[in-house]
Amino acid sequence: MAVTDLSTYSLLSFYYFPNVDSGIILLLLAPLAAIFSIEITTIASSRLSDVRSANQIGSLMFVPFMIVFVEGVTGGFTFDPTNLLVLSGVLLIADIALFFLSTSTFRREKILTQWK
């Protein structure tokens, strides 16, 4: 953000960052996405018997975020505070649901004894 501010200040005559959009992304969406990633990986690792398979399934978590990013770049989704807060709310609900699912499916003993 500092590099963007330094390079665009001469064109805009103001510092673009920090703004409300970046605050919502950094303070709400990024932590919720990290929690989402951990929960998806936990569910995948509890269902699979191989470490590499669990990592590959867990990496599929990025697909929905990439779809939102591509839609934002192409103009299908605007990154305004309202949309970002709605997206944060949806992600929060998904995180809560996945928390209960991941805690009910995670079996430490099974992972320690059966993984290859």
Backbone bond lengths (Angstrom), bond angles and torsions (degrees), N, CA, C in turn:
res aa  C-N    CA-C-N  psi(-1)  N-CA   C-N-CA  omega(-1)  CA-C   N-CA-C  phi
1 M - - - 1.452 - - 1.524 110.15 -
2 A 1.326 116.58 -36.46 1.466 119.57 179.83 1.523 110.85 -64.80
3 V 1.317 117.25 -40.70 1.463 120.86 178.93 1.528 110.14 -65.58
4 T 1.317 116.96 -40.58 1.465 120.15 177.13 1.516 110.90 -62.31
5 D 1.324 116.65 -44.37 1.465 120.02 177.93 1.517 111.74 -60.90
6 L 1.320 116.77 -44.05 1.470 119.81 -179.19 1.523 112.24 -66.48
7 S 1.327 116.54 -36.85 1.465 118.67 -177.30 1.532 113.22 -82.49
8 T 1.303 118.86 -22.18 1.465 120.01 -178.17 1.527 114.32 -105.39
9 Y 1.318 117.70 -6.11 1.464 119.50 -178.13 1.525 111.87 -61.83
10 S 1.324 117.82 -38.19 1.466 120.06 -179.61 1.528 111.64 -67.89
11 L 1.314 118.30 -28.27 1.469 121.78 178.45 1.519 112.80 -84.89
12 L 1.329 116.81 -39.28 1.465 121.05 -174.43 1.528 113.59 -94.57
13 S 1.307 117.17 -22.99 1.471 124.31 -175.46 1.526 112.27 66.04
14 F 1.312 117.66 18.99 1.461 122.43 172.39 1.523 107.43 -156.45
15 Y 1.335 114.17 160.24 1.464 119.47 177.46 1.524 108.73 -83.55
16 Y 1.323 115.37 125.68 1.463 120.45 -176.88 1.528 111.65 -73.66
17 F 1.317 117.12 -40.24 1.459 121.69 -179.90 1.506 109.94 -102.25
18 P 1.275 121.38 152.37 1.455 127.72 -8.82 1.520 110.72 -78.16
19 N 1.310 115.14 148.15 1.464 121.24 175.78 1.531 108.52 -133.90
20 V 1.309 116.45 178.02 1.469 120.91 -175.80 1.519 110.98 -63.59
21 D 1.323 117.49 -41.71 1.468 120.56 -178.84 1.525 110.95 -60.83
22 S 1.327 116.89 -48.22 1.468 119.09 -179.12 1.526 111.00 -66.42
23 G 1.318 117.88 -33.35 1.457 120.47 176.62 1.515 112.12 -63.84
24 I 1.326 116.58 -43.82 1.473 120.31 178.34 1.521 110.51 -65.30
25 I 1.320 116.32 -41.67 1.463 119.85 -179.85 1.526 110.82 -64.80
26 L 1.331 116.78 -45.87 1.466 119.89 -175.83 1.523 113.33 -76.75
27 L 1.328 117.51 -34.58 1.461 119.78 -175.02 1.521 114.28 -95.13
28 L 1.330 118.40 -22.14 1.471 120.81 179.93 1.520 112.81 -115.08
29 L 1.326 116.86 -57.91 1.462 119.78 -172.68 1.527 113.27 -67.98
30 A 1.310 118.46 -42.80 1.466 120.18 -178.27 1.530 112.08 -63.10
31 P 1.338 119.55 -47.90 1.474 117.83 177.25 1.536 113.11 -65.08
32 L 1.328 117.17 -38.38 1.463 119.45 178.40 1.521 111.27 -66.08
33 A 1.331 117.16 -36.75 1.469 120.66 176.93 1.522 110.94 -67.84
34 A 1.328 117.76 -36.33 1.463 120.32 177.45 1.521 110.87 -65.70
35 I 1.325 116.88 -42.34 1.463 120.93 177.24 1.527 110.36 -63.74
36 F 1.316 116.54 -41.71 1.468 122.07 177.20 1.527 110.08 -58.36
37 S 1.316 116.56 -44.85 1.461 121.58 -179.87 1.525 111.41 -62.12
38 I 1.306 116.70 -44.73 1.470 120.27 179.94 1.521 110.74 -64.21
39 E 1.323 117.16 -41.08 1.463 119.82 -179.10 1.524 111.96 -67.71
40 I 1.328 117.38 -41.33 1.473 120.41 177.82 1.525 110.02 -63.26
41 T 1.323 117.32 -42.62 1.457 120.71 179.50 1.525 110.85 -66.34
42 T 1.317 118.08 -36.97 1.464 121.35 177.44 1.519 111.09 -64.09
43 I 1.319 116.03 -44.39 1.473 119.78 178.41 1.519 110.50 -64.28
44 A 1.339 116.83 -43.53 1.464 119.97 179.75 1.519 110.96 -63.76
45 S 1.325 117.72 -42.50 1.464 119.80 -178.28 1.524 112.28 -69.44
46 S 1.315 117.43 -26.80 1.468 118.63 178.87 1.523 111.99 -79.53
47 R 1.309 117.66 -19.29 1.466 121.07 -179.13 1.528 113.03 -95.49
48 L 1.327 117.39 -24.34 1.460 120.97 -174.80 1.517 110.59 -105.20
49 S 1.318 116.20 160.39 1.462 120.01 -178.41 1.520 113.10 -109.54
50 D 1.322 117.43 10.11 1.456 120.84 -177.90 1.528 109.07 -132.13
51 V 1.316 116.38 136.36 1.462 121.22 -177.74 1.524 111.42 -63.66
52 R 1.317 116.96 -43.44 1.472 120.27 -178.64 1.521 112.13 -64.31
53 S 1.310 116.69 -38.59 1.467 120.17 177.93 1.523 111.07 -64.80
54 A 1.325 116.31 -41.70 1.465 119.94 179.10 1.522 110.83 -63.71
55 N 1.326 117.62 -40.53 1.466 120.54 178.02 1.521 111.72 -65.24
56 Q 1.304 117.13 -40.50 1.463 120.21 -179.99 1.524 111.40 -67.30
57 I 1.303 117.63 -42.00 1.465 120.61 177.22 1.524 110.29 -65.93
58 G 1.325 116.47 -40.96 1.458 120.43 177.80 1.518 113.02 -63.13
59 S 1.316 116.79 -30.77 1.469 119.37 179.51 1.526 111.89 -71.65
60 L 1.310 118.40 -17.82 1.463 121.09 176.64 1.526 112.11 -68.34
61 M 1.327 116.67 -10.79 1.458 121.60 178.38 1.526 110.98 -60.21
62 F 1.321 117.68 -26.13 1.460 120.72 -177.11 1.529 113.67 -75.01
63 V 1.312 117.79 -15.93 1.466 120.79 -176.44 1.534 112.56 -59.53
64 P 1.332 120.63 -48.64 1.475 118.36 179.09 1.530 112.70 -61.99
65 F 1.328 117.44 -36.47 1.458 120.06 179.70 1.529 111.26 -69.48
66 M 1.316 116.37 -35.62 1.471 119.35 177.25 1.526 110.72 -68.92
67 I 1.316 117.66 -34.86 1.464 120.59 176.85 1.528 109.95 -63.19
68 V 1.330 116.64 -44.67 1.473 120.34 178.35 1.523 110.06 -63.50
69 F 1.334 117.80 -41.39 1.463 120.97 179.31 1.518 111.79 -63.62
70 V 1.331 116.84 -45.76 1.471 120.27 179.55 1.518 110.61 -64.04
71 E 1.329 116.82 -40.43 1.470 119.90 176.71 1.526 110.80 -63.05
72 G 1.315 117.41 -36.53 1.462 120.29 177.57 1.509 112.64 -67.97
73 V 1.316 116.95 -39.49 1.462 121.03 179.46 1.523 111.12 -69.69
74 T 1.322 117.52 -38.68 1.463 120.58 -177.85 1.519 113.35 -84.11
75 G 1.336 117.35 -6.73 1.458 120.41 177.02 1.509 115.17 98.20
76 G 1.308 118.25 3.48 1.463 121.17 178.78 1.518 113.35 -78.80
77 F 1.321 116.92 -18.02 1.458 122.68 -178.26 1.521 107.38 -141.01
78 T 1.314 116.85 127.98 1.461 119.34 179.04 1.523 109.56 -98.88
79 F 1.305 115.40 136.89 1.459 121.20 179.71 1.515 110.22 -89.44
80 D 1.325 116.22 64.94 1.455 120.43 174.82 1.530 108.55 -99.89
81 P 1.327 118.06 164.00 1.467 119.74 -175.30 1.524 114.51 -56.48
82 T 1.320 117.76 -37.17 1.468 119.84 -179.71 1.516 111.13 -63.80
83 N 1.329 117.36 -49.57 1.462 120.37 -179.95 1.525 111.77 -64.36
84 L 1.320 116.59 -37.97 1.461 119.61 179.14 1.529 111.52 -67.08
85 L 1.323 117.12 -37.66 1.467 119.97 177.40 1.524 111.41 -69.33
86 V 1.331 117.24 -37.59 1.471 120.34 176.06 1.526 109.54 -64.62
87 L 1.325 116.56 -44.39 1.460 120.66 177.98 1.527 110.90 -62.25
88 S 1.325 117.39 -38.59 1.463 121.47 176.60 1.526 110.72 -64.44
89 G 1.329 117.10 -40.43 1.458 120.61 177.82 1.515 112.50 -64.01
90 V 1.319 116.23 -42.82 1.466 120.47 178.10 1.524 110.03 -63.57
91 L 1.323 115.99 -42.22 1.458 120.15 179.35 1.527 111.42 -67.01
92 L 1.315 117.37 -35.94 1.465 120.96 176.52 1.526 111.01 -64.13
93 I 1.321 117.07 -43.61 1.472 120.84 177.93 1.528 110.25 -63.55
94 A 1.340 116.52 -41.88 1.466 120.12 177.57 1.526 110.64 -64.23
95 D 1.328 117.31 -39.60 1.463 120.86 178.62 1.523 111.28 -63.24
96 I 1.319 117.14 -42.55 1.465 120.28 179.59 1.523 110.71 -64.75
97 A 1.334 116.46 -44.43 1.469 119.70 178.98 1.526 111.00 -64.12
98 L 1.328 116.54 -42.96 1.464 119.62 -179.93 1.524 111.77 -69.76
99 F 1.312 117.64 -27.37 1.466 119.71 176.30 1.518 110.40 -61.51
100 F 1.319 116.67 -48.00 1.457 119.47 -179.98 1.521 111.29 -66.83
101 L 1.325 116.99 -37.64 1.462 120.12 177.71 1.524 111.27 -67.15
102 S 1.325 117.06 -43.19 1.469 119.55 -177.84 1.525 111.80 -69.59
103 T 1.317 118.28 -36.49 1.466 119.08 178.32 1.528 111.94 -71.38
104 S 1.316 117.21 -27.83 1.464 118.68 179.00 1.528 112.15 -81.66
105 T 1.323 118.71 -23.28 1.468 120.88 -178.07 1.521 113.65 -98.32
106 F 1.319 117.97 -17.59 1.462 120.74 -175.99 1.521 110.42 -76.78
107 R 1.310 115.23 122.72 1.465 122.68 177.29 1.525 108.19 -128.02
108 R 1.317 116.22 101.52 1.452 121.93 -175.63 1.526 112.14 -60.27
109 E 1.314 117.38 -43.66 1.458 121.12 -177.57 1.525 111.16 -62.01
110 K 1.319 116.89 -40.78 1.462 120.70 -179.96 1.527 110.64 -64.69
111 I 1.330 116.78 -41.75 1.462 120.51 -179.89 1.523 110.26 -65.61
112 L 1.326 117.78 -42.24 1.464 120.87 -177.91 1.521 112.51 -68.20
113 T 1.308 117.62 -31.78 1.468 119.54 -175.43 1.526 113.09 -95.28
114 Q 1.313 119.93 -24.62 1.457 120.16 -172.89 1.513 115.00 -109.88
115 W 1.328 119.78 -12.46 1.455 119.39 -179.35 1.524 110.53 -71.95
116 K 1.314 114.99 146.10 1.477 121.79 -179.05 1.496 110.23 -100.39
